[in-house]
């Protein structure tokens, strides 16, 4: 039914934190806190989030071998007052 093989420590922590926050939001009638708890639960269920390579920066593109500084054209700017 559910694939539980990819459940790591951070995913379980997000699930637990989201559940606790959502429970407290419902008990205290706090809609903003409920949104944050729902967001944590959604991260855990969908396995998304910014952690350990979850939101990495793209690797820089390699320049072509025939690329040289001389092949680029200098841009001239005109100051406008």
N, C-alpha and C positions, 0 to 999 in steps of 0.2 A: 504494500500500500504506500508507504512512505520510504524514501531512501535516506537512511540515517547514517550513511557511511561518511559523509563530508561534514559531520558536526564536530567542530573543534571547540577549544576552551572559550574563545571570544564569541563564537556563535551562541553557545550555551549561556554565557554571561549576558549577552544582549537579550536573549529570550527571558532569562530570570529578571533582569532589570526592567525590561518592558512590561512584564507581568506584574511586578510589584508596583511600578509607577502607575500603570493603568488601573490596578485595584485601588490604590490610594486616590486616584482621580475620581473614580466612581463613588468611593465612600465619602469624599469631601466635596463632591459636586464642582469639580474644577475642570472646565472644558479644555483649557490650554494645556494643562498637565496631561489630560487624556490624549491630546494630539501627540505630545512628545512620547508618551508610553506606547501609543499605536505605531509611531514611527520606529521605535526600537523593536517592537514585535515584528513589524514589516521587514526590517533589516534582517532579523534572525530567520524569518520564514523564507525570504527570498535569497538569503546568503549574499547580501550586498552591504557595503560599508567601506569607510576609509580606514583601513588598517592593513598592516603588513602586506603591501602590494595590491590592496583592493582598489586604490585610486592612484596608480602610479603615473608619473609624468612620462609622456611618450619619449622614446629614444630619439636623439637628434638624427636627422637624415644625413646620410653620407653624400658628399658632394661628388659630382662626376669627376672622373680622372682627368678630363681635359679642362677642368675649371681652374682658372688662375686669377689672381687679383687684377692683372692687366686686362682680362676679358670683360671686366665690369666697367660700365660707363659711369663717370663721375657726374653727380647731379649738382646742378648749380641752383642756388636759392636766391631769391630776390626779397629783400626786406621791405615790408609794406608798413607805412605809418598811418 
